[in-house]
Amino acid sequence: MLLQAIDLAVAAEEIGIDGAYYRVHHFARQHGAPYPLLAAVGARTSKIEIGTGVIDQRYENPLYAASEAAAADLISGGRLQLGISRGSPEQVIEGYKYFGYQPEEDDRGGERMARSNFQVFLKAIEGARFAEPNPHPMFPNPYPGPLAVEPQSPGLRERIWWGAGARKSAEWAAELGVNLQSSTLVMHESNEPFHVQQRKQIEAYREAWKAAGHEREPRVSVSRSIFALVTEQDWQFFGGDRGSGDQVGQLGAEGAAIFGRSYAGAPDQLIEELKEDEAIAAADTILLTIPSQLGPDYNAHALESILTHVAPGLGWR
């Protein structure tokens, strides 16, 4: 799976896709160790963005993660787009405890712990100097005073994303000055369709960003499952997914969440349907979820079909 992930990133770059982002889940066969994969993809490609969607910060030592992220970014030549979040429902119950991280009793689901770790991570990649150096002559330091985590990769701070399911989480990300990843589900905060609720989440994020006074323009991504059915095999795999709508379900103790529909159909049909998706229109980046178990060759075909037959009709590049 790991080797196929690298091969698919190479193929995606060759056909003109802009990025390769990986889902991260522990205790599952799904990229539980993202940084070696990101570095390997960075070494095998030259232009494509490399990212995650998302790393569960409840599992991470923020200083070690800062070192790993900077190293992967340097190897790729500054192409890392790192998606981080509090995480989502997972393979085991409170799996972060097995990694040695225990939230406080009143921290339901480790939300506060994840945010605290994330803020430490941000300070570390910004170059915060906090560690007292060893005065021994065998450890000469390039400058006086505390030391920072190494390596450092300038510019990485602006390429960090926070995965938000709720509007308040999106607003918090805006206040911190990080980009926004909005997934194939959001918390069900009204009775409106998924894409409308997601569009409102994006608008709230942009308003909070403006209020915080950040100078740069943030990036916003949404995730979608989209399959252009152009071959007989495409129809065999995904023809039965046509017409699937939004679904509402209970997301553990977090409350109700609404899950967006999948899109599958002939290219002309997809173009018309996707034009009505308000969240896609509000975002600047769309992450296409793929069935990785079908292998690099088929997925490269599926991506190229969207790039060739769907993207031009929507103004996507």
FIKE-102914 format. One record per residue (C-alpha): residue number from 1; residue in three letters; x, y, z. Coordinates in steps of 0.25 Angstrom, whole numbers, always signed. Layout:
<recs>
<k: NUM; r: ALA; X: X; Y: Y; Z: Z>
...
</recs>
This chain:
<recs>
<k: 1; r: MET; X: +0; Y: +0; Z: +0>
<k: 2; r: LEU; X: +11; Y: +10; Z: +4>
<k: 3; r: LEU; X: +19; Y: +7; Z: -9>
<k: 4; r: GLN; X: +6; Y: +8; Z: -17>
<k: 5; r: ALA; X: +3; Y: +22; Z: -11>
<k: 6; r: ILE; X: +17; Y: +27; Z: -16>
<k: 7; r: ASP; X: +14; Y: +21; Z: -30>
<k: 8; r: LEU; X: +1; Y: +28; Z: -30>
<k: 9; r: ALA; X: +6; Y: +41; Z: -26>
<k: 10; r: VAL; X: +17; Y: +40; Z: -37>
<k: 11; r: ALA; X: +5; Y: +37; Z: -47>
<k: 12; r: ALA; X: -3; Y: +48; Z: -42>
<k: 13; r: GLU; X: +8; Y: +58; Z: -45>
<k: 14; r: GLU; X: +10; Y: +53; Z: -59>
<k: 15; r: ILE; X: -4; Y: +55; Z: -63>
<k: 16; r: GLY; X: -5; Y: +69; Z: -57>
<k: 17; r: ILE; X: -12; Y: +67; Z: -43>
<k: 18; r: ASP; X: -7; Y: +78; Z: -33>
<k: 19; r: GLY; X: -6; Y: +70; Z: -20>
<k: 20; r: ALA; X: -6; Y: +56; Z: -13>
<k: 21; r: TYR; X: -12; Y: +56; Z: +1>
<k: 22; r: TYR; X: -12; Y: +44; Z: +10>
<k: 23; r: ARG; X: -22; Y: +40; Z: +21>
<k: 24; r: VAL; X: -16; Y: +36; Z: +34>
<k: 25; r: HIS; X: -22; Y: +26; Z: +43>
<k: 26; r: HIS; X: -14; Y: +18; Z: +54>
<k: 27; r: PHE; X: -17; Y: +4; Z: +57>
<k: 28; r: ALA; X: -22; Y: +2; Z: +43>
<k: 29; r: ARG; X: -15; Y: -1; Z: +30>
<k: 30; r: GLN; X: -16; Y: +14; Z: +25>
<k: 31; r: HIS; X: -3; Y: +22; Z: +26>
<k: 32; r: GLY; X: -2; Y: +22; Z: +41>
<k: 33; r: ALA; X: +13; Y: +27; Z: +39>
<k: 34; r: PRO; X: +11; Y: +39; Z: +30>
<k: 35; r: TYR; X: +24; Y: +46; Z: +30>
<k: 36; r: PRO; X: +33; Y: +35; Z: +24>
<k: 37; r: LEU; X: +22; Y: +34; Z: +13>
<k: 38; r: LEU; X: +22; Y: +49; Z: +11>
<k: 39; r: ALA; X: +37; Y: +49; Z: +10>
<k: 40; r: ALA; X: +38; Y: +38; Z: +0>
<k: 41; r: VAL; X: +27; Y: +44; Z: -9>
<k: 42; r: GLY; X: +35; Y: +57; Z: -8>
<k: 43; r: ALA; X: +48; Y: +50; Z: -13>
<k: 44; r: ARG; X: +41; Y: +44; Z: -25>
<k: 45; r: THR; X: +33; Y: +56; Z: -30>
<k: 46; r: SER; X: +37; Y: +70; Z: -33>
<k: 47; r: LYS; X: +24; Y: +79; Z: -34>
<k: 48; r: ILE; X: +12; Y: +72; Z: -27>
<k: 49; r: GLU; X: +8; Y: +77; Z: -14>
<k: 50; r: ILE; X: +9; Y: +67; Z: -3>
<k: 51; r: GLY; X: -1; Y: +67; Z: +9>
<k: 52; r: THR; X: -9; Y: +60; Z: +19>
<k: 53; r: GLY; X: -24; Y: +60; Z: +22>
<k: 54; r: VAL; X: -22; Y: +59; Z: +34>
<k: 55; r: ILE; X: -12; Y: +55; Z: +44>
<k: 56; r: ASP; X: -19; Y: +53; Z: +58>
<k: 57; r: GLN; X: -11; Y: +62; Z: +67>
<k: 58; r: ARG; X: -16; Y: +55; Z: +80>
<k: 59; r: TYR; X: -5; Y: +44; Z: +76>
<k: 60; r: GLU; X: +6; Y: +54; Z: +73>
<k: 61; r: ASN; X: +18; Y: +59; Z: +81>
<k: 62; r: PRO; X: +17; Y: +73; Z: +75>
<k: 63; r: LEU; X: +32; Y: +75; Z: +76>
<k: 64; r: TYR; X: +36; Y: +62; Z: +69>
<k: 65; r: ALA; X: +25; Y: +65; Z: +59>
<k: 66; r: ALA; X: +31; Y: +78; Z: +56>
<k: 67; r: SER; X: +44; Y: +72; Z: +53>
<k: 68; r: GLU; X: +38; Y: +62; Z: +44>
<k: 69; r: ALA; X: +30; Y: +72; Z: +37>
<k: 70; r: ALA; X: +41; Y: +81; Z: +34>
<k: 71; r: ALA; X: +50; Y: +70; Z: +29>
<k: 72; r: ALA; X: +39; Y: +65; Z: +20>
<k: 73; r: ASP; X: +37; Y: +79; Z: +15>
<k: 74; r: LEU; X: +52; Y: +81; Z: +12>
<k: 75; r: ILE; X: +53; Y: +68; Z: +5>
<k: 76; r: SER; X: +41; Y: +72; Z: -4>
<k: 77; r: GLY; X: +47; Y: +86; Z: -7>
<k: 78; r: GLY; X: +36; Y: +93; Z: +1>
<k: 79; r: ARG; X: +23; Y: +86; Z: -5>
<k: 80; r: LEU; X: +17; Y: +80; Z: +8>
<k: 81; r: GLN; X: +3; Y: +84; Z: +11>
<k: 82; r: LEU; X: +0; Y: +78; Z: +25>
<k: 83; r: GLY; X: -14; Y: +75; Z: +29>
<k: 84; r: ILE; X: -15; Y: +73; Z: +44>
<k: 85; r: SER; X: -27; Y: +72; Z: +53>
<k: 86; r: ARG; X: -33; Y: +67; Z: +66>
<k: 87; r: GLY; X: -36; Y: +54; Z: +58>
<k: 88; r: SER; X: -49; Y: +46; Z: +55>
<k: 89; r: PRO; X: -55; Y: +33; Z: +59>
<k: 90; r: GLU; X: -44; Y: +22; Z: +59>
<k: 91; r: GLN; X: -41; Y: +8; Z: +59>
<k: 92; r: VAL; X: -39; Y: +6; Z: +74>
<k: 93; r: ILE; X: -45; Y: +13; Z: +86>
<k: 94; r: GLU; X: -37; Y: +25; Z: +91>
<k: 95; r: GLY; X: -25; Y: +20; Z: +83>
<k: 96; r: TYR; X: -16; Y: +32; Z: +87>
<k: 97; r: LYS; X: -15; Y: +26; Z: +101>
<k: 98; r: TYR; X: -7; Y: +15; Z: +96>
<k: 99; r: PHE; X: +3; Y: +25; Z: +90>
<k: 100; r: GLY; X: +4; Y: +31; Z: +104>
<k: 101; r: TYR; X: -5; Y: +43; Z: +103>
<k: 102; r: GLN; X: -16; Y: +44; Z: +113>
<k: 103; r: PRO; X: -25; Y: +56; Z: +113>
<k: 104; r: GLU; X: -31; Y: +62; Z: +125>
<k: 105; r: GLU; X: -44; Y: +57; Z: +131>
<k: 106; r: ASP; X: -52; Y: +68; Z: +126>
<k: 107; r: ASP; X: -46; Y: +68; Z: +112>
<k: 108; r: ARG; X: -56; Y: +60; Z: +104>
<k: 109; r: GLY; X: -50; Y: +53; Z: +93>
<k: 110; r: GLY; X: -37; Y: +60; Z: +95>
<k: 111; r: GLU; X: -41; Y: +72; Z: +88>
<k: 112; r: ARG; X: -34; Y: +82; Z: +97>
<k: 113; r: MET; X: -21; Y: +73; Z: +97>
<k: 114; r: ALA; X: -21; Y: +73; Z: +82>
<k: 115; r: ARG; X: -22; Y: +88; Z: +81>
<k: 116; r: SER; X: -11; Y: +90; Z: +91>
<k: 117; r: ASN; X: -2; Y: +81; Z: +84>
<k: 118; r: PHE; X: -5; Y: +88; Z: +71>
<k: 119; r: GLN; X: -1; Y: +101; Z: +77>
<k: 120; r: VAL; X: +12; Y: +96; Z: +82>
<k: 121; r: PHE; X: +15; Y: +90; Z: +68>
<k: 122; r: LEU; X: +12; Y: +103; Z: +61>
<k: 123; r: LYS; X: +22; Y: +111; Z: +71>
<k: 124; r: ALA; X: +32; Y: +100; Z: +68>
<k: 125; r: ILE; X: +32; Y: +101; Z: +53>
<k: 126; r: GLU; X: +32; Y: +116; Z: +54>
<k: 127; r: GLY; X: +46; Y: +115; Z: +61>
<k: 128; r: ALA; X: +43; Y: +117; Z: +75>
<k: 129; r: ARG; X: +55; Y: +116; Z: +83>
<k: 130; r: PHE; X: +52; Y: +110; Z: +97>
<k: 131; r: ALA; X: +62; Y: +99; Z: +100>
<k: 132; r: GLU; X: +74; Y: +102; Z: +109>
<k: 133; r: PRO; X: +87; Y: +99; Z: +102>
<k: 134; r: ASN; X: +98; Y: +90; Z: +108>
<k: 135; r: PRO; X: +110; Y: +99; Z: +112>
<k: 136; r: HIS; X: +120; Y: +88; Z: +110>
<k: 137; r: PRO; X: +131; Y: +91; Z: +99>
<k: 138; r: MET; X: +128; Y: +79; Z: +91>
<k: 139; r: PHE; X: +114; Y: +85; Z: +88>
<k: 140; r: PRO; X: +117; Y: +98; Z: +81>
<k: 141; r: ASN; X: +104; Y: +106; Z: +77>
<k: 142; r: PRO; X: +103; Y: +116; Z: +66>
<k: 143; r: TYR; X: +97; Y: +127; Z: +74>
<k: 144; r: PRO; X: +95; Y: +130; Z: +89>
<k: 145; r: GLY; X: +82; Y: +127; Z: +97>
<k: 146; r: PRO; X: +72; Y: +116; Z: +96>
<k: 147; r: LEU; X: +71; Y: +106; Z: +84>
<k: 148; r: ALA; X: +60; Y: +103; Z: +74>
<k: 149; r: VAL; X: +55; Y: +89; Z: +69>
<k: 150; r: GLU; X: +63; Y: +85; Z: +57>
<k: 151; r: PRO; X: +62; Y: +85; Z: +45>
<k: 152; r: GLN; X: +55; Y: +97; Z: +42>
<k: 153; r: SER; X: +48; Y: +100; Z: +28>
<k: 154; r: PRO; X: +44; Y: +114; Z: +26>
<k: 155; r: GLY; X: +30; Y: +116; Z: +20>
<k: 156; r: LEU; X: +24; Y: +103; Z: +25>
<k: 157; r: ARG; X: +16; Y: +111; Z: +35>
<k: 158; r: GLU; X: +7; Y: +117; Z: +24>
<k: 159; r: ARG; X: +5; Y: +103; Z: +18>
<k: 160; r: ILE; X: -2; Y: +97; Z: +31>
<k: 161; r: TRP; X: -17; Y: +93; Z: +30>
<k: 162; r: TRP; X: -27; Y: +90; Z: +41>
<k: 163; r: GLY; X: -38; Y: +80; Z: +38>
<k: 164; r: ALA; X: -51; Y: +86; Z: +44>
<k: 165; r: GLY; X: -64; Y: +79; Z: +45>
<k: 166; r: ALA; X: -71; Y: +90; Z: +53>
<k: 167; r: ARG; X: -73; Y: +104; Z: +50>
<k: 168; r: LYS; X: -66; Y: +108; Z: +63>
<k: 169; r: SER; X: -54; Y: +100; Z: +60>
<k: 170; r: ALA; X: -53; Y: +106; Z: +46>
<k: 171; r: GLU; X: -53; Y: +120; Z: +53>
<k: 172; r: TRP; X: -42; Y: +116; Z: +63>
<k: 173; r: ALA; X: -34; Y: +111; Z: +51>
<k: 174; r: ALA; X: -36; Y: +125; Z: +45>
<k: 175; r: GLU; X: -31; Y: +132; Z: +58>
<k: 176; r: LEU; X: -19; Y: +124; Z: +58>
<k: 177; r: GLY; X: -16; Y: +127; Z: +43>
<k: 178; r: VAL; X: -16; Y: +113; Z: +37>
<k: 179; r: ASN; X: -23; Y: +108; Z: +25>
<k: 180; r: LEU; X: -36; Y: +101; Z: +26>
<k: 181; r: GLN; X: -39; Y: +87; Z: +22>
<k: 182; r: SER; X: -54; Y: +83; Z: +21>
<k: 183; r: SER; X: -56; Y: +69; Z: +19>
<k: 184; r: THR; X: -67; Y: +60; Z: +14>
<k: 185; r: LEU; X: -75; Y: +62; Z: +27>
<k: 186; r: VAL; X: -78; Y: +74; Z: +36>
<k: 187; r: MET; X: -86; Y: +74; Z: +49>
<k: 188; r: HIS; X: -101; Y: +75; Z: +46>
<k: 189; r: GLU; X: -103; Y: +89; Z: +51>
<k: 190; r: SER; X: -116; Y: +92; Z: +43>
<k: 191; r: ASN; X: -126; Y: +85; Z: +34>
<k: 192; r: GLU; X: -120; Y: +90; Z: +21>
<k: 193; r: PRO; X: -113; Y: +81; Z: +11>
<k: 194; r: PHE; X: -98; Y: +77; Z: +14>
<k: 195; r: HIS; X: -92; Y: +86; Z: +3>
<k: 196; r: VAL; X: -100; Y: +98; Z: +9>
<k: 197; r: GLN; X: -95; Y: +96; Z: +23>
<k: 198; r: GLN; X: -81; Y: +94; Z: +18>
<k: 199; r: ARG; X: -82; Y: +107; Z: +10>
<k: 200; r: LYS; X: -86; Y: +114; Z: +22>
<k: 201; r: GLN; X: -75; Y: +108; Z: +30>
<k: 202; r: ILE; X: -65; Y: +114; Z: +20>
<k: 203; r: GLU; X: -72; Y: +127; Z: +20>
<k: 204; r: ALA; X: -70; Y: +128; Z: +35>
<k: 205; r: TYR; X: -56; Y: +124; Z: +34>
<k: 206; r: ARG; X: -53; Y: +135; Z: +24>
<k: 207; r: GLU; X: -60; Y: +145; Z: +33>
<k: 208; r: ALA; X: -52; Y: +141; Z: +45>
<k: 209; r: TRP; X: -39; Y: +141; Z: +37>
<k: 210; r: LYS; X: -42; Y: +156; Z: +32>
<k: 211; r: ALA; X: -46; Y: +160; Z: +47>
<k: 212; r: ALA; X: -32; Y: +154; Z: +52>
<k: 213; r: GLY; X: -25; Y: +163; Z: +42>
<k: 214; r: HIS; X: -16; Y: +153; Z: +35>
<k: 215; r: GLU; X: -9; Y: +159; Z: +23>
<k: 216; r: ARG; X: -9; Y: +147; Z: +14>
<k: 217; r: GLU; X: -20; Y: +140; Z: +7>
<k: 218; r: PRO; X: -24; Y: +127; Z: +13>
<k: 219; r: ARG; X: -26; Y: +114; Z: +5>
<k: 220; r: VAL; X: -39; Y: +106; Z: +7>
<k: 221; r: SER; X: -41; Y: +91; Z: +2>
<k: 222; r: VAL; X: -53; Y: +82; Z: +2>
<k: 223; r: SER; X: -53; Y: +67; Z: +0>
<k: 224; r: ARG; X: -62; Y: +60; Z: -10>
<k: 225; r: SER; X: -64; Y: +46; Z: -16>
<k: 226; r: ILE; X: -65; Y: +49; Z: -31>
<k: 227; r: PHE; X: -65; Y: +38; Z: -42>
<k: 228; r: ALA; X: -66; Y: +41; Z: -57>
<k: 229; r: LEU; X: -72; Y: +29; Z: -63>
<k: 230; r: VAL; X: -65; Y: +28; Z: -77>
<k: 231; r: THR; X: -62; Y: +13; Z: -79>
<k: 232; r: GLU; X: -70; Y: +0; Z: -77>
<k: 233; r: GLN; X: -61; Y: -3; Z: -64>
<k: 234; r: ASP; X: -65; Y: +11; Z: -58>
<k: 235; r: TRP; X: -79; Y: +7; Z: -59>
<k: 236; r: GLN; X: -77; Y: -6; Z: -53>
<k: 237; r: PHE; X: -70; Y: +0; Z: -41>
<k: 238; r: PHE; X: -78; Y: +12; Z: -39>
<k: 239; r: GLY; X: -91; Y: +12; Z: -47>
<k: 240; r: GLY; X: -98; Y: +8; Z: -35>
<k: 241; r: ASP; X: -94; Y: +20; Z: -27>
<k: 242; r: ARG; X: -103; Y: +29; Z: -35>
<k: 243; r: GLY; X: -113; Y: +38; Z: -28>
<k: 244; r: SER; X: -107; Y: +35; Z: -14>
<k: 245; r: GLY; X: -111; Y: +47; Z: -5>
<k: 246; r: ASP; X: -106; Y: +53; Z: +8>
<k: 247; r: GLN; X: -107; Y: +44; Z: +21>
<k: 248; r: VAL; X: -108; Y: +48; Z: +35>
<k: 249; r: GLY; X: -102; Y: +40; Z: +46>
<k: 250; r: GLN; X: -97; Y: +40; Z: +60>
<k: 251; r: LEU; X: -82; Y: +43; Z: +61>
<k: 252; r: GLY; X: -80; Y: +37; Z: +75>
<k: 253; r: ALA; X: -81; Y: +46; Z: +87>
<k: 254; r: GLU; X: -79; Y: +58; Z: +77>
<k: 255; r: GLY; X: -93; Y: +59; Z: +73>
<k: 256; r: ALA; X: -100; Y: +58; Z: +59>
<k: 257; r: ALA; X: -92; Y: +59; Z: +46>
<k: 258; r: ILE; X: -96; Y: +61; Z: +32>
<k: 259; r: PHE; X: -88; Y: +53; Z: +21>
<k: 260; r: GLY; X: -88; Y: +58; Z: +7>
<k: 261; r: ARG; X: -92; Y: +50; Z: -5>
<k: 262; r: SER; X: -83; Y: +43; Z: -15>
<k: 263; r: TYR; X: -84; Y: +48; Z: -29>
<k: 264; r: ALA; X: -83; Y: +37; Z: -40>
<k: 265; r: GLY; X: -88; Y: +39; Z: -55>
<k: 266; r: ALA; X: -86; Y: +43; Z: -69>
<k: 267; r: PRO; X: -77; Y: +55; Z: -70>
<k: 268; r: ASP; X: -88; Y: +65; Z: -75>
<k: 269; r: GLN; X: -97; Y: +60; Z: -63>
<k: 270; r: LEU; X: -86; Y: +62; Z: -53>
<k: 271; r: ILE; X: -83; Y: +76; Z: -58>
<k: 272; r: GLU; X: -97; Y: +80; Z: -56>
<k: 273; r: GLU; X: -98; Y: +74; Z: -42>
<k: 274; r: LEU; X: -85; Y: +80; Z: -37>
<k: 275; r: LYS; X: -89; Y: +94; Z: -42>
<k: 276; r: GLU; X: -100; Y: +93; Z: -31>
<k: 277; r: ASP; X: -90; Y: +90; Z: -20>
<k: 278; r: GLU; X: -88; Y: +103; Z: -12>
<k: 279; r: ALA; X: -77; Y: +98; Z: -4>
<k: 280; r: ILE; X: -68; Y: +95; Z: -16>
<k: 281; r: ALA; X: -71; Y: +108; Z: -21>
<k: 282; r: ALA; X: -67; Y: +115; Z: -8>
<k: 283; r: ALA; X: -54; Y: +107; Z: -7>
<k: 284; r: ASP; X: -41; Y: +109; Z: -15>
<k: 285; r: THR; X: -36; Y: +94; Z: -14>
<k: 286; r: ILE; X: -44; Y: +81; Z: -16>
<k: 287; r: LEU; X: -38; Y: +68; Z: -11>
<k: 288; r: LEU; X: -43; Y: +56; Z: -19>
<k: 289; r: THR; X: -45; Y: +44; Z: -10>
<k: 290; r: ILE; X: -41; Y: +31; Z: -17>
<k: 291; r: PRO; X: -42; Y: +16; Z: -15>
<k: 292; r: SER; X: -28; Y: +13; Z: -12>
<k: 293; r: GLN; X: -30; Y: -2; Z: -12>
<k: 294; r: LEU; X: -33; Y: -2; Z: -27>
<k: 295; r: GLY; X: -18; Y: +1; Z: -29>
<k: 296; r: PRO; X: -10; Y: +12; Z: -36>
<k: 297; r: ASP; X: -13; Y: +9; Z: -50>
<k: 298; r: TYR; X: -28; Y: +10; Z: -49>
<k: 299; r: ASN; X: -28; Y: +22; Z: -40>
<k: 300; r: ALA; X: -19; Y: +30; Z: -49>
<k: 301; r: HIS; X: -29; Y: +27; Z: -60>
<k: 302; r: ALA; X: -40; Y: +32; Z: -51>
<k: 303; r: LEU; X: -33; Y: +44; Z: -47>
<k: 304; r: GLU; X: -29; Y: +47; Z: -62>
<k: 305; r: SER; X: -44; Y: +45; Z: -66>
<k: 306; r: ILE; X: -48; Y: +56; Z: -57>
<k: 307; r: LEU; X: -37; Y: +65; Z: -61>
<k: 308; r: THR; X: -40; Y: +63; Z: -76>
<k: 309; r: HIS; X: -55; Y: +62; Z: -76>
<k: 310; r: VAL; X: -60; Y: +69; Z: -64>
<k: 311; r: ALA; X: -50; Y: +80; Z: -59>
<k: 312; r: PRO; X: -51; Y: +89; Z: -72>
<k: 313; r: GLY; X: -66; Y: +90; Z: -71>
<k: 314; r: LEU; X: -65; Y: +95; Z: -57>
<k: 315; r: GLY; X: -53; Y: +104; Z: -59>
<k: 316; r: TRP; X: -44; Y: +96; Z: -50>
<k: 317; r: ARG; X: -29; Y: +95; Z: -54>
</recs>
